[in-house]
Amino acid sequence: MLAAAVASSSGPSAASSSSFSSFAPNPTARDPLRRRRTPAPLQLGPAATNCNRQVRGRTATSLRPRDQFVNPPALRTRFAAAAGAEAEEMAAEGSAAATEAKPFAVLFVCLGNICRSPAAEAVFRNLVSKRGLDSKFHIDSAGTIGYHEGNKADSRMTSASKKRGIEVTSISRPIKPSDFRDFDLILAMDKQNYEDILSSFERWQHKEPLPDSGPKKVKLMCSYCKRHTESEVPDPYYGGSKGFEKVLDLLEDACESLLDDILAGNANISA
């Protein structure tokens, strides 16, 4: 009787279970009884095993065993040498280009920088321009004293120069220590200017670094004259108009020879 009751109570459930069991099993369902298979360990060759050991030992050269065939030490050395040679060549070319690009610097100096040296700057600039060499030169003028600093050139000199087709546009300034570094040639109008320039160099070199070649850069302007025998360019400030004309005659003679001399000694300067 008890068995019958149990059978009757389990009848619907059994039927339900049998109905569900008729469905195909879900392939995505995880079987808790099924264990995940562990793949068999890879069989590594001697080279790979040796490489692994070296990796663990942090031997950097063994991380890529094929490097000894792809990039042997001798080839790496050759590449390094070629790269070094190329770098040196590029540096040399850059240095040569910088030297070639640097204009030749000329400074004209008189006492106050309002008569002779501004005229010398203008005359020389005019000659350089006529030969198409403007970019090859840096031209300036200065005085041994700063009394006229900031002033334009003497109007008498400006007028006399303009009659010859030469424009005087400089503004007066005194010579300074950096001029001995920045200029290749410094032209003194007379012997007193020459001595004052050298005295300034001796005084300044104890205060800041100046090139030892500084004094050798200083020359007398008339040392370049070919048609005149004067040793100095006279100061026309206290004279008449003839004095300014005489100054221009000397400067035109000296500047022509000066330019020829610079070009002859510097092959890199050309139109």
CORVEN-V735023 format. One record per residue. N is the residue number from 1. PSI is psi in radians with two decimals (* if undefined). OMEGA is omega as a letter, one per 40 degrees, with the letter a starting at -180 (999 if undefined). NEAR is the number of other ideal C-beta (glycine too) atoms within 10 Angstrom. Layout:
BEGIN
{{N PSI OMEGA NEAR} {N PSI OMEGA NEAR}}
END
This chain:
BEGIN
{{1 -0.77 i 5} {2 -0.67 i 6} {3 -0.67 i 7} {4 -0.68 i 8} {5 -0.74 i 9} {6 -0.72 i 10} {7 -0.70 a 10} {8 -0.62 a 9} {9 -0.47 a 10} {10 0.00 a 11} {11 -0.97 a 10} {12 -0.71 a 9} {13 -0.74 a 9} {14 -0.71 i 11} {15 -0.71 i 9} {16 -0.73 a 10} {17 -0.70 a 11} {18 -0.59 i 9} {19 -0.68 i 9} {20 -0.58 a 7} {21 -0.19 i 8} {22 -0.33 i 7} {23 2.68 i 7} {24 2.55 a 5} {25 2.56 a 8} {26 2.01 a 7} {27 -0.37 a 5} {28 -0.19 a 5} {29 2.35 a 7} {30 2.18 i 8} {31 1.96 a 7} {32 -0.36 a 6} {33 -0.24 a 5} {34 2.24 a 7} {35 2.49 i 7} {36 2.28 a 6} {37 2.38 i 6} {38 2.13 a 6} {39 2.63 i 6} {40 2.47 a 6} {41 2.52 i 6} {42 2.50 i 7} {43 1.79 a 7} {44 2.51 i 11} {45 3.03 a 9} {46 -0.67 a 7} {47 -0.79 a 11} {48 -0.70 i 12} {49 -0.75 i 11} {50 -0.70 i 13} {51 -0.73 i 17} {52 -0.72 i 12} {53 -0.72 a 11} {54 -0.59 i 15} {55 -0.79 i 12} {56 -0.56 i 8} {57 0.04 i 8} {58 0.72 i 8} {59 1.81 a 11} {60 -0.57 a 8} {61 -0.24 a 10} {62 0.09 a 17} {63 -0.52 i 11} {64 1.65 a 11} {65 -0.45 a 13} {66 -0.19 a 8} {67 -0.56 a 13} {68 -0.34 i 11} {69 -0.66 a 7} {70 -0.74 a 8} {71 1.29 a 12} {72 2.78 a 11} {73 -0.71 a 10} {74 -0.67 i 8} {75 -0.68 i 10} {76 -0.71 i 11} {77 -0.70 i 10} {78 -0.72 i 11} {79 -0.74 a 11} {80 -0.73 i 10} {81 -0.73 i 10} {82 -0.72 i 10} {83 -0.72 i 10} {84 -0.73 i 10} {85 -0.70 i 10} {86 -0.70 i 10} {87 -0.73 i 10} {88 -0.69 i 10} {89 -0.71 i 10} {90 -0.69 i 10} {91 -0.71 i 10} {92 -0.72 i 10} {93 -0.69 i 10} {94 -0.71 i 10} {95 -0.73 i 10} {96 -0.69 i 11} {97 -0.70 i 10} {98 -0.71 i 9} {99 -0.73 a 9} {100 -0.62 a 10} {101 -0.41 a 10} {102 2.08 a 12} {103 2.68 i 14} {104 2.19 a 19} {105 2.23 a 17} {106 2.27 i 25} {107 2.24 i 25} {108 2.32 a 31} {109 2.32 i 29} {110 -2.78 a 28} {111 -1.09 a 20} {112 -0.10 i 23} {113 0.72 i 29} {114 -0.16 i 26} {115 -1.35 a 28} {116 -0.93 a 34} {117 -0.63 i 31} {118 -0.63 i 27} {119 -0.71 i 33} {120 -0.74 i 31} {121 -0.79 a 25} {122 -0.73 i 27} {123 -0.81 a 25} {124 -0.70 i 25} {125 -0.67 i 22} {126 -0.74 i 16} {127 -0.76 i 18} {128 -0.72 a 21} {129 -0.69 i 12} {130 -0.51 a 10} {131 0.08 i 14} {132 0.58 a 10} {133 0.39 a 18} {134 -0.74 a 13} {135 -0.21 a 11} {136 -0.11 a 20} {137 2.59 i 20} {138 2.05 a 14} {139 2.35 a 20} {140 3.02 i 18} {141 2.78 a 29} {142 3.00 i 26} {143 2.76 i 25} {144 -0.24 i 23} {145 2.80 a 15} {146 0.40 a 15} {147 -0.65 a 13} {148 0.32 a 19} {149 2.28 i 14} {150 -0.12 a 8} {151 2.71 i 13} {152 2.97 i 15} {153 2.75 i 25} {154 2.29 a 21} {155 -0.53 i 10} {156 -0.69 i 17} {157 -0.68 i 23} {158 -0.74 a 20} {159 -0.79 a 12} {160 -0.68 i 23} {161 -0.68 a 22} {162 -0.56 i 12} {163 -0.40 i 10} {164 0.16 i 14} {165 0.43 a 7} {166 2.19 a 19} {167 2.14 i 10} {168 2.00 a 24} {169 0.02 a 11} {170 2.76 i 21} {171 2.33 a 14} {172 2.44 i 23} {173 2.68 i 17} {174 2.73 i 17} {175 2.63 a 25} {176 2.81 a 13} {177 -0.72 a 17} {178 -0.33 i 11} {179 -0.54 i 23} {180 -0.32 i 23} {181 -0.64 a 15} {182 -0.39 a 12} {183 2.51 i 23} {184 -0.44 a 16} {185 2.36 i 16} {186 2.06 a 25} {187 2.07 i 31} {188 2.42 a 27} {189 -0.57 i 30} {190 3.10 a 21} {191 -0.59 i 12} {192 -0.73 i 14} {193 -0.74 a 27} {194 -0.85 a 20} {195 -0.69 a 13} {196 -0.65 i 18} {197 -0.78 i 23} {198 -0.64 i 15} {199 -0.68 i 11} {200 -0.71 i 19} {201 -0.81 a 20} {202 -0.63 i 11} {203 -0.71 a 10} {204 -0.53 a 18} {205 -0.26 i 16} {206 -0.15 a 7} {207 -0.47 i 8} {208 2.74 a 10} {209 2.20 i 8} {210 2.62 a 18} {211 2.47 i 12} {212 -0.40 a 7} {213 -0.01 a 10} {214 -0.95 a 21} {215 -0.54 a 15} {216 -0.29 i 10} {217 -0.30 a 20} {218 2.18 i 20} {219 2.76 i 15} {220 2.37 a 18} {221 -0.78 a 28} {222 -0.13 i 21} {223 -0.22 i 13} {224 -0.03 i 20} {225 2.46 i 22} {226 -0.51 a 9} {227 -0.14 a 11} {228 2.65 a 14} {229 -0.04 i 6} {230 2.53 i 15} {231 -0.20 a 12} {232 2.73 i 17} {233 1.95 a 30} {234 2.61 i 14} {235 2.07 a 18} {236 0.06 a 22} {237 -0.74 a 16} {238 0.16 a 6} {239 -2.94 a 13} {240 -2.89 a 9} {241 -0.56 i 11} {242 -0.57 i 10} {243 -0.66 i 17} {244 -0.63 i 23} {245 -0.72 i 14} {246 -0.73 i 17} {247 -0.78 a 25} {248 -0.63 i 22} {249 -0.80 a 16} {250 -0.74 a 25} {251 -0.70 i 29} {252 -0.70 i 20} {253 -0.89 a 19} {254 -0.70 a 26} {255 -0.62 i 26} {256 -0.81 i 17} {257 -0.66 i 14} {258 -0.81 a 24} {259 -0.75 i 20} {260 -0.70 a 13} {261 -0.73 i 14} {262 -0.77 a 20} {263 -0.64 i 16} {264 -0.55 a 9} {265 -0.04 a 9} {266 1.59 a 12} {267 -0.37 a 7} {268 -0.17 i 11} {269 1.94 i 19} {270 2.77 a 10} {271 * 999 9}}
END
